[in-house]
């Protein structure tokens, strides 16, 4: 097909105008606030890990239902764990932490504040625990705990740690079961009134057997049992937490640490935390 000179000029005119105008400016998509917001990648929060697997320096050969069968795992810590990288702890799948706060009526764990704040910054649900001293009244110890552990509506129910302290250089007293139960109830009532949540009671096989603490009404229990499932070591006792090892290996913690499981499913855990 042949074109006349006029037709050729008409065809070339748009191209000539475009060349004179220079290259088209393409808008940088990041220069627009709306586009910038849409394309910004937020720092991802750690994904919740269920049924996590942890190492153990001295593992027990579990028979029956093993700790790995439970979805929600946590740790309990004190100054003896040293500095903790709480972000690594959470990233490894730890869903909760109980942190030692006080002992008796005059001792504060020196790592409590760092651990309490560090766990919160990393988004690890945490509660505090008090190690009971049998040579001081329950009310005095409860007030000491309240003096040192702030109210925090996001905190887990706090914990009263009841066990015989075989190494205590100052208190070898072992009250009878009725005295233990009465003093425990007093301590729990004072903390319930102050924090709005009834504490959980942690205990050990020998203390449980010798005091009958499992009969305390309206109480949730955290049971230590490192050589057998709680159903065998504490027959018929309902429990909320099971401490299954004292020699666990968890990323973010420099040495052996206690590891625990929650008794229910992830959905049960979510409901319990409320």
Secondary structure, DSSP 8 states (H G I E B T S, - for coil): ----HHHHHHHHHHHHHHHHH-S-----GGGSHHHHHHH----------SS---EETT-----SS-GGG-S-EEEEE-GGG-SB-HHHHHHTTEEEEEEEEEETTTEE-TTHHHHHHHHHHHT-EEEEEEE--TTS-HHHHHHHHHHHS---TTS---EEEE---TT-SS------HHHHHHHHHHHHHHHHHHHSS--EEEE-HHHHHHH-GGG-TT--EEEE-SSS-HHHHSTT---SEEEEEEEEE-TTBSS-EEEEEESS-HHHHHHHH-
